């Protein structure tokens, strides 16, 4: 029997596919990329048309050796990597390494890992698409040229360990410019006037209406900008009478949203569940590659999750319409499937939107086999795809204008769901606002008149979802790049998360200011979007990749060489002070390092005296000595603040480098050993967690802050959870309550 070798990227994917193919097929995984540019050098021959110098990473050598052995024994090889540029490139690299002649290369692709899709792909192989490979190579080389040329420049002129990237640096600019807009924002005072009315029979519900108009003049948000102006209106209304001036009722329709693309899935998972883009993509990847579902074994639950298309296959559309009709009734679906058009100009319409592989596999059916996070993502994908084929929701909207005898008009708007339509499946945050039935000219009673001072709000910092949306709107990056771009910004300490929002650090702002001033093209929104379009044209076979690289690199390299001579590190990173070094007498300066500003002796490297800055960053932090002596040199310990928070350090630094962590106790005893206390700590990546202070003797730890109470169901510690709730720390226990319920017992 002829043996066919099938190569995929992931062991999980290999396990799922093996269920659908017979004994004649050997399924192996490459474990991701098997060749890449070297890490220790540029790896691009610029003089010879930017030829890449690929190497096999150490971690991939055993895998490549094993695949070569399997390839020699196989009668044919099927390359089954993901259906995108990166997957195409992996197949091409594998074919090169396994020395498979071009005419014998068989490339198979599929949108979903199901039996039908896999078997159909096997009997319809194609050749490797060199246009997609060239587009991926061009992206990789372009990013390498920029990163390996510009990053060393930042090391020399700012601080070691910094990096620049084609998409990364533009994303950072978006975050920094939003922060600058927040800092420059000046709040404007305004006054809000709102009335509460009821009918003469005092029936419920009451009507809450905002001040809308005076005679022919409408009140805008900033119409009343002083207390006096607001009080004049209140005075005019004090003895007035009120009646229904105008009543308008109309039917409104809300249409279902299209199924998810990569970016819209990331945005909605972040908005609803607080998931990071990385977490969402990890969960979606596992759902795509396959998870054990009862007796079925590993099953691919969703289609490929890196896509910018809202297209759905005809097969799924027909099945979805039938499912909706059979499950919810004929009123919930139209006679024809609803099709969506992608607004993005260069979206890959051959791909599908993210959808369930089987519409009848409802979230309730698979819930017993998924963890909580995977279930939430699957439920979101399933409900959005199914809802896209359902009828619109119908709302009854009522607008009531209430006029005073002094010619002021208040307006109230309410809406009630008349027919839920797609909202039967995909629930939105829209809430009913019920208004009482009234008639024109009907008199009303004024129950309360609120006269509140307000201030305009600055723009908010970006959430991960908001940044993804901004990148997509600018045409910067592609579905596969959003998540790693944000992760890189956080890991490089260019931004930090504060209440789930992205805040630029001092070093992030400095790097952005430097690039905007001296390398405007690198961080220009339009230029970066045009580069993405160029890569898309290469993928479509409409542009050559070498000219694109030349057009970028030649002027970039000339400009970089010029700036290396012009820019001084001291001008960028040092600020003079009136402080004098107590160790050598030379002036102290404020420097910018990789992790922010600090005070240092200008006599460096002969004198290495450094100091933490005070809160406003203008002078040295006051020395806070303790009564405790250094166990290594006997000098007093002092309180200091480092990148991971406060700690005790020896006053003899840098000669003595002894440090001692400061424990931030939660006041809760460790439930595992019963001896230690749970203290607050920070992980290497800056994430807060809570662990026993008897470590390493006791390794008990929690990601959420303990309340000090124990779970009434299982006895484990309770922890503060999301949205003001309290939950059990045990993964096996589902106990949860609101904080108010806990307080009241």
N, C-alpha and C positions, 0 to 999 in steps of 0.2 A: 504493500500500500504506500502510495506517494505521501511523503511527509511535507507539510507546509508550516513554515515558521511565521508566526504573527508577532510583531513587536509593537508594544505600546509604551507609554512613559511611566505608568503607575502600577505598582503591584496590586492595588485594589481594583483598578480597571481590568487588569489581566485576569484576576479571580472572577470578576463578573462576566467577562466575555467568554471564559472557558466553559461556562454553563451552556452556551448556545452553540458551540462548535464541537464536532465529533472528535474521535481519537486520532483522526488524520491531521489534526492541527495541534501544534505546540505553541502555547502562549507564553511569551517572555516579556519582561519589563526592562526598559533602559534606565529606569530611575531618574528620569528627567534628561537634562542635556548631557551628551557624551563628549562634546568638544566645545571649546570656547577660546577666546583670546586669553593669553597668559596674564596673570595678575601682577607679575614682577616687572613688566615692561609694557610699552605701548602696544606692541604686537601688530602693528599696521605698517606696511611698506609704502610710505607716502610717495616715494619716487617712482614706484611701479604701479600706478593706478590704484593706490590704496589697498593693495592685496593683503588680506588678513592672514596672519600667521597663527593658525589654530593649534592648540595642544589638547591632550586628553588630561583632564584634572585627575589628581591622585585618587580621589574617591571613586572615579569612574573606571579605573584601569581594570579591576577585577571583572566588572560588568562587561566591558568591551571584550575582554579575553573570552569570557563565557559565551557571549553572543557570537563571536567568530567561530567558536567550536560548533555551536548549534547551527550556524549558517552553512558550514561545510557539509553537515550531515543532512540538511534539508534540501528537498527538490525545488522548492520555490519559497520566496520570502514576501510576506505582506507587511507593509509599513502602515500601522494603524494609529499613528499619533493624532493629536487634536487637530480639528479642522480650523486652523488659523495660521498666521504667518510663522509663529513660533513653532507650532507643531509641524508645519511643512519643512522648516529648517532642520528640526531634529531628525525627520525622516531622511533628508538629504545628507546630513552628517553621518547617519547610520549607514546609508547606502555607500558613502565614500569609504568609511572605515571597514565595512564588510566586503568591499571591492566587488559590488554587484554591478554588472554591466548595465548601462542605461536602458537598453532594450529589454532587460529582464526585470527592471524595477516595477513592482506592483504597489501602488498607493491606494489605500482604501480609507474612506471618510464616512462619518455618520454624525447626525445631530443628537442622537440619543442612544444609550446602551440598552437596547432591547433586542429580543431574538429576531424580530422581523427586520430591524434596521441593520443588524450585524450580518445576517445571511444575505440580504440584498446588496450590501457593500462588498461582500466577498466575491460575488459573481459579477460585479461591475467595477473592477479595479481600473485605475487610470495611471498616468505617468506623474512623476513629481512636477509640480508647477514651479518652474525656475523663476518666474516673475515674483511669486510670493517669497521664495527663498532670497532673491536679491533685495526685496524690500526689507526683509528682516535683517539681512547682512548690512544693508545701508544704515538702518536704524542703529544697529549694534556698533558699527564703526564710527558713525557720527557721534554717538554718545561717548565712545572711547576717546575720540579726538578732543572733544570739548572737555571731558572730565580729566584726562591725563595731561592736558595742556594748562587748563585754567586752575585746577586744584593746587598744583605746586605753586602757582602764582599767589594764591590765597595763603598758602603756608608761609611764603616769604614775606608777604606784605601785611598779614593779619595775625594768624596763629596756626600752629601745626594741627593736623588732624581734620582740617576743614575740607569741604568738597563742593564742587559746582556740577550742575547737570542741566541738560537742555530743557527738560520739562520741570525738574525739581526747582531750579532757580526762578522760573516764571511763576510757579505755584507759590513759592515763598514771597515773591513780589506782591502777589494778590493779597496774601495775608498781612504783609507789612503795610501796604497802602490802606487796607481797611483799619489797621491799628492807628495809623497816622490821621485818618479821617475821624476816628473816635476821639483822639487827643485834641484835635483842632475844633471839635464840635463845641458850639456855645448854645446851651439850652435857652429856649425862649418860653417865657411865662404865658400861659393862657388859662382862661377860666371856662369850666364846663358847667352848663346849666341843664338840669334834667328834672323832669316832673313825674310824679306818680299820681295816677288818676284812678277813680273807680266810678261805676254807674250809680245812679241815685238810689237803687235798691241795695247797694253795697255788696253785690254779688262778686264772686271770684271768677276769673283771675283779674288782678289789677292791670293797668296799662302803664308801662314805663316808657316815657317818650323824651327825646332830646329836643332842645331848642333848635328850630330849623329855619325860621324866617321871621322877619319883621316887615310888615307891609310888602313891598316888592323886593326887599333886600334879603338875600340868603345869608345865614350865618355859616362861615367856614370854620375850620378848626382854630385858626388864629384870629378870629374876628374880635374876640374879647381878650385883650392882652393886659388888662389891669384889673385890680380888685374894684376900683371905682366904677369901671365900665360894667362889670358884672353886677355890682350892687344897684346900679341904676335900673337894670333890667328887672332885678328882683323887686325893687320898689314899685315899678310899673305893674308888676304882676300881683302885688300883695292883696289888693282888694278886687281883683278882676274876677269875672265869671268865665266859664269855659264850656265849649260845646264842640261836638263833632263837626268839623268844617268840610272834610272830604273823606270819602271812603272808596278805596280801590281794591278789588279782588281779581286776581288773575291766576291762571294755571301756569306753572313753570316746570321745565323738564331738565333733569340732570343726566348727562350721558356718561356711560362707563368709560373708564380710562383704558388705554391700550395695555396689552400685556407688558411684562417687565423687560427692559434692557438691562445691561450690567449697571449702568449709572443709576437708573431709576430704582432698581432693587437695592443698591447700596444706600440711596437716599431714604427710601421708605423704611428699611430695616434700622437705620440710624435714628430716624424720627420716632418710630414706634417702640423699638426695643432698646435703643441706645447702643446698638452693635457698631463697632468700628468697621471700616471698609475691609480691613484684613480679616476680621472675624466673619463677616458676611461671606466673603469669597471662599474662605476655608470651609464653611458649612455648606455652601452651594457646591463646592468641588466634591465633597463627600456624597452629597445627594446625587450628583451627576455620575460619579464613578461607581456607585452602588453600595447599598447597605443591606444586611440580612433582613428579610421581611417574612417571618414565619417559615412555613414549609417551602416557600418559593426560593429561599436562599438569597444570595446577593442580587439586588435589583437596582438598576439605574432609575431613579425616581423623577429626575428632571432632565431637560435637554441641556445642551452646552451652554455654560453660564457666562461666556465672554462674547458678547454680541452687542451691536448697536442697532439691530433691526427689530421692528415690531411686527414683522411678517409671521404668519402662522401657516402651517401646512394645510392643504385642502383636506387631508385625511383627519387631522385633528379638528378642524372647523366643523366637519360633518358630525363627528362623534360628540363634540362638545354641545352642538345644538340639540342633538338627540338626547344627550344626558340631561340637559336643562329641561327639556320638554317632558321627559319621563319622570324626573325627580321633583320639579317645582310646578309643572303644568304648562299648557300652551301659552298662557298669558305672559310668561317670563322669557320667551324667545321669539324672534321674528321668523319669517318664512325663509329668509336667506341668511347665511353667515355674515357677520360684520368683519370687514377687512380694514386694516389700518395702513397708513402710509408713513414711512419714516421721514421726519423733517430734515434730518442730517443729510447734507448733500452727497457725501461720499460713503454713506452707510452701505454695509455689505448685505444687499437684499437677498442674496442666495442663502444667507443664514436665517435662522428663525429667532423669534423672541424666546425668552426663557419661559417654559411651560412644563406641566407634568407630562411624563411619558404616557400615562394612562389616566384619562379623565375620570374613570370610575374608581380609581384608587384614591378615595377621599382622605382628607387629613385624619378623620376619625378612625379609618381602617388601619392606617400606618402608625398612629400615635403610640400603640403599645411597643413598637419596635424602635422608636427614635428617642433620643434624649430631648430635653426641654427646648434647647436652642435650635436643634435641627428641625424639630416639629414646628416651631414658630416660623422658620424660614420656609419650610415646605408648605405650610398652611397659607402663608402670604402669597407664594408663587401660584399655588393651585387656585386660590380664591380670585386672584387678579386675572388669571387666564380665563377661568370659567365666567367671571363677571363680564369680561370683554365681549361675550357672546349673548348677553342677556339684554332685556329691554331697559329703557331708561327709567329712572325714578321720576314719579310725578308729584309735584309739590303744589299745595294751595298756598299762595302768598297773599297776605293782606297788608295794606298800608292804610293807617289811620292818621289823618291830620287833625289836630285839636287846636282850635283858635280861641284866643282870649278876647275879652271885650276891649283890651288895650292893643289889639292888632298884632299880637305875637302868635306864632304858629309853632306847635310842637309836633314832631312826627314819630310814630311808632311803626315798626315793621315786624311782622310775624310770619312764620311759615310752618306748615304741618304736612307731613308725608301723607299723600293720598294713596299712592301705590309705590311700594318699596323697590320694585324692579330689581336691578343689579345689586342694590344694597341688601338684598336678601342674603347674598353671599359675601360681598366685599363691603364691610361696614366702614363708614367714614365717621369723622368726628362731628358731623353736622347734627345739631340738636334742634328739636322742635321748640319754637317760641309761640306759645298759644296766646291768642288775644280773644277777649270776649266779643260776642256778637253785639254790634251797635248799629244805630241808624243815623243817617245824615241829620244834622242839627240837634241830635240828642244831647241834652245837658250832661256834663260830667263834673265830679267833685275833685278838687285838687287836694290830695292827701299830704303830699310832701314836695318841697322844692329844694333840690340839692344844688348848692353853689360851691363847686370844688376847684381849688387851685391845681393846675397841672403844669408840667414842663415837657417840652418836646424831648424825645429820647434820641441819643446818638445811634448810629448804625451798630448792630450787634456784631461780635466776632463770628467768624465762620465756624460752624460745626463741620465735621467731616463731610456730611451730606451736602452742606452748602458749598463747600469748596469743590466737591465733585461736580455739582451743578454749574458753578462758575467756570471750571475748566472746560466742561462740555460746551457751554455757551460761547466761549472764546475759540473753540476748536482746537484746544491744546490737549495733547495726549490722546489715548485711545482706551477702550474698555480694559485692556490688560494692564495699563500703566497707572490707573488712578490709585489703586490700593498701595502698590510699592512706593509710589511717589510720596504719599502722606506718611507712610511708615519711615521712609528715609529722613524726612524733615524732622520727625520726632526723635529718631535714634541719633541723628547728628546734633541734637540739641539746638536746632534752629528755631523750633517752636516747641511749646509745652502745652499740655492740656490743662485747662482750668475750667472746672464745671462743664466738662465735655465740649469746651470751645477751644479753638486753636489760637494761642497767643504767641507772638514772636518774641524770642529772647533778645537780649542786647546784641549778642553776636549775630543773630539772624538779621536784625535791623542794619547793623554795620555792613554785613556782606551785601545785603540788598542795595543799600545806598552806594556802595562801591561799584557794584555791577551796573546800576542804573546810570551813574555818572560817567563811568569809564568804558563800559561795554554795553551800551544801550541796545545794540542789535541782539545780543544774546538773550536779553530778558524782555524784548519787545513782543507784545502779544500777537500782533499781526505777522511778524516774521516767524515766530514759533508755529503759528497756525499754518502758514504757508509751507513750512518744512513738513508738517504732517500731511498736507495735501500732496506735496511732492512724493512722499513715501507711498501714499495711496495710488498715485499715478504709476509709480514703479510696479506696484502690486498688480495693477491693471494692464501692464505691458505697454503703457503709453509714454514712458520716460526711462532713460538709462540712468543707472545708479552712480556711475563714476563721475559724470559731469555735475550731478547734484552735489557730491562731496567736494569736488574742486571749487565750485562756485561759493561754497561756504568756507572751506578751509584756507584758501589762499589769502583773502583779505583779513580773515580772522587772525592768522598767524602773524601777518605784518603788523596789525594793530596791537597784538599781545606783546610783540618784541618792543614796540615803541613805548608801551605803558610800563613795561618792566624797568625802563630807564627813567621814566618821568616820575613815578609814584614812590614816595618815601614811606616806609613803615611807621616811622615816628609820627609823621603828620596824621596818619590814619588812626593810630592806636594809642598815642600818648598825649596826656594833658598835663601841663605844668601845675604845681601847687606851691603854697607858701610853707609847706612842711619840710623839715630837715630830718635826715636819717640819724637816729640816735646812736647808730653803730659806727658810721664812718663820716658823718657830717655833710654828706652830699645831699642835693635836693631830692625830695621824693616826687614821683610822678604817678598819675593815675593811668594804668595800662588796661588794655582790653585783651583778655585771654580767651581761650576756647570756651570757657564756662562763665564768661562775664567779666566785669570790671573789678580791679583790685589796685591797691597802692603798693608801689615798689620803689626801691632805691635806684636812682639814675646811674649809680656806679656798677650796676650789673654788667658782667658776671663776677667781678671781684667781690662785690657785696650783694648777698642774696636776700637781704631783708625785705619782707613783704608784710602787708597788713590788710585786714578786711575793711571794706568801706562801711560807713554808717548808712542809715536808712535812706537818706536823700542823695547818697553817692558823692558828697562834696568833701568829705574828710575821713580820717581813720575812725574805725569803730572803737569805742571806749574799751580799754582793757578790763576784762571781768575776771579777776584772780579768784581762785578758790583756796580753801584751807588745806587742800590735798596736795601732797608732794609727789613728784614724778618718781616712780619706782626704779627708774633706770639711772637718773642723774641727780635726783634730790631737789631739783628746782620746782617752784610752784607750777601747778597746772592752771591754765586759763580757758575760759569758754570761747570757742571759735565757731564759725559757721562755714561749712564746706558745701560741695555740690549735692551732698546727700543730707544736708541739714546740720543742726548744731552738734558739737562734740567737744570734748576736753582735750587740749593739746599742751605740750610742754612749752614753757616760756623760753626754753633753751634752743628752740628751733632756729636755724636748720641743723645745728650741731646734734641736737637730740630730736628724733622724730617720733617719739612716743605719743600715741593718741588713745583715747578711751571714749567709747560711745556713751551718749547720754540716753538713758532709758526714759521713754515717755510711756508711763504706765496707764493702762486702761482701768485699773482697779478691779480687774476680774482674774480670779484664780484659774490656772490651767486645768481643764477638765480631764486631761489625759494622765498627767503625773500627780496632780493634786498638790505639788510643792511650789512650783514657780508661778509667776504672774505673767499674764499676757501683756506684751508691750508693743508699741507701734514701731514698725520698721519700714524701710524703703528698699525695694529690690534694686538690682543693678540698673534696670531700665527706668527707675524712678517711681515705680508703682507702690503705693502704700499697702502693707499687709500687717498682720498681727500674729506674733509668735511667742512661744514660751521663753522666758529669760534664762531657762536652764539648758538652752541649746549649747552643745550638741547632745547632751544627755537626754533631752526631750526634744523631739522634732515636730511637735504639734504646731500647726499654723492655720490661720484663716485669712481669706482675702477680704472679708467684710468685718466691720467693727462689732465686737460682741456687746450685748446689752447688759450682761451679768445675770440674766434670767435663764432658766432651763426650759426646754420644750416640754409641754405637758403630755405630749404623745410618746416621745422616745427618750427624753432626758438629756439630749444633746444641748449645747449652748445655742441660744437664740442670737441672731445678728440683725443689724439694721440693713434692710434691703431697699429696693427701688421704690420711688413714689410714696415715701412715708410709711412703708410697711415694715413689718418685722417677720423674719422667717427662721426656720430651723437650719442650722449649719450642716446638718447631715443631708447628703445627696439623696439618700433613700427615703427621707421623710418629707412629706409635702405640706407640713404645717405652716400656715401663714396667717397673720392678722394685721390689721392696721394698728398704728402706734396708739391711737386713741382707745382702741379696744383693750390693749394691753394695760394702759394706765388705769382704766376703769374696772379692770379685773374681769 
